[in-house]
């Protein structure tokens, strides 16, 4: 979207859509709340809503407008918005997390006539995961890769590559059961190099395109 926090552009979205369709790649686009309120983005998205190769999901990064619409106090600003306590649900009380998720999901449903089957946020808590699965039917949630000090925080210690059902009390720990119907499946944003990434404080040995090109 175009709100304060690392604004995007409909031109870039169009380029990505063009490439996905040209290469016949099934593609999921995760949409931030400010996209769901922007007519330029929505007009573009509307052109592809019936395309079976394109899926639309929920990007649960919290912007000032999402917090305001949910009736939640937002303490970030244009300079520190990316810090985890402002941008992600883990920085808010459980009651505020519920409000934020509900506000996002109802806006999404207004546009797509249904709730998303997939969601993403670079990190998330088990309370929110249970809401996403139980109340909205989200089947899969993407977190970010293992990383050391990137974007002001470290995410370290979970399974690095494979999909898993998380336990009920910590999203990075796999459930001891083969399936866990109370939670969506967790996947990682990118593959991490099994040797070089560990102990490297740049966390840049990954399959993320810019990292791959660099290394």
N, C-alpha and C positions, 0 to 999 in steps of 0.2 A: 504493500500500500504506500501511501504518500505521507503518512503521519511522521512526526519528528524523528523516529527511531530507525535510522538506516533506511530512508525511503527508497522504494523501488519505482519501476516505471512500466506502464502498459506496453511500451515499445519492446522492452526486454522480454516480457511475457509472450508477446506475439512472436518474437524470434524463436523462443524456446518451443512454443507450440508448432511453429513451422518445421523445426528440425525433428521433433518427435513424430510428426505425421509423415514427413519425408522419409524417415528411416523406419517407419512402421513400428515404433517402439511403444508398447503399453506404458503410459506415464501417469504418475500421480503428482498433482500440484497441490501443495499445502498452502492454504490461504490465511493470512493474518486478518484480524478483525477489521482493520482500516480498509482492506481490500473489499470487504463485504458491504462497505458503505460508500464506495466510490463508483460513480456512474460510468466513468471511462473503463475501469476494469470490468465492471459487471456487464457492460455492453459487449466487450470482447469475449468474456467467459460464456455469455449467452449463445455465441456462435458455435460453441463446441459442446454444449451440454448433452446433446444426443449422440455424440461420438463415443462408441464403445471402447475405444483405445485410450480415452482420456478420463481420469478419475479426479475428483476434487476432494481434498481432505482438510483437516483443521490444523492450522499452525497456532498453537496456544502460547504465543509470545504476547505478553501483556503490554499494551500501550496506554497512554493517559486516557484516551477516549473509552477504551474498553473498561478500565477501572471506573471511570465516571458513570458510564451507563449501568454498571453493575452496582453502583452505590458503595464503592470501595475506595478508601483513601490511597492515592498513589503518591509516593514520596520521591520518585526519581525525577530527573531533569534531562535536558537534551545532551548533557555531557556524560551522565553516568547511567543512562537508561539500560545499557546492556548488562549491568551487574545483576547477578542472579536474584538478589532479594527484590529487585524491581521488575525484572523481565519475566520471571517464572513463578509458577504457583507455589513453589516451596517457600517463597518469601512472605506468604500471606497466611493468615489464620485459616483453620479448616472451614469456618463459616464463610469467610471471604472467598476461598477457593470454590466453594459450592456456587456462590453468586456469580463469580467470573465465568465458570464453565457453563452455567445455565444461560447467562446473557449471550455468550458466544454461540452456543448451540441453537438457541432460538432464532438468532439472526441468520445463521447458516440455513436453517430449515425454511425460513421465509423465502430464500432465494432458490434453494434446490429441492424443496418439498420433501426433504428427508434429512436425517442426521448423517454425518460422515461415517464411513466404515474405518477410516484410518486417521490418525492424529500424530502430531510431532511437537516436541519441545525439547530443547537440548538436555534438560534434566526434568524429572518429575517425581512426585511422591506417591506412595501406594494408596493413600486416601483418595487422591484425585483419579488414579487409575481405576479404582473400583467404581467411582461415579461414572466415568467414561464408559465402562463396560456395562454396568447394571442399568443405568438410566438412559443411555444413548446408543448402546449396541456397538460401540467401537471395538473392532476386532484386533487391531494391531497399532502399536504406538512405537514411534521411532525416537530414540535418544541419540545424543551425539557420541562420537568416538571417545576412547580413552584420551584424556588430554591433561597436560600439566601446566596450570597457570594461564591457560588461554582464556580471553574474555574475562579476566579477573578471577577465575575459579578453576579448581581442579576436579575432574571426574575420573576416578581411578579405582580399579579393583573388581569390576564386573566382568562377565564373559566378554571377550573382545570381539567375537565374530558372529557366532551362531544365534539364531532366534531362540527365545526361551520364554516360558511362562514365569513371571516373577512371583516371589513369595508375597504373602499378605502384609508383611511388615517392613520390607525394604526392596525397592525396585531393582537394585543391582544384584540381588541374590536370587538365583533360580529357585522355583518351588521344588520341594522334594517329591511332588507328584508329577507324573508324566504330563498331565494337563491341569489347569486351574481355571475353572469356568468363571471365577469371580474377577479375573484379570484379562486384559488384552495381552497378546503376544508382544514381547519386546524385541525390536531389532535395532541394530546400530546404524548410524549415519554413513560410516565408511569402514573399510577394512583397515586395520592397523598392522604395520609390519611386525611380525612376531619376535624379531630380534632387535632391530635398530630403534624402534620407537621407545623402548623402555630405557630410562635413564637419560633420554634426550629431552631437555626441558623446552625445546621448541615444539615438541609433539607433532612434527611435520612429516614423519615417515608413514604416510597413509595413502589410500587410494583416492582421496579427495583430489579433483583435477589439478588444482594449483599446487598442491603438495607433490603430486606425482610428477608434474612437469619440472618442478624445482629439483627433485631428488633423482 
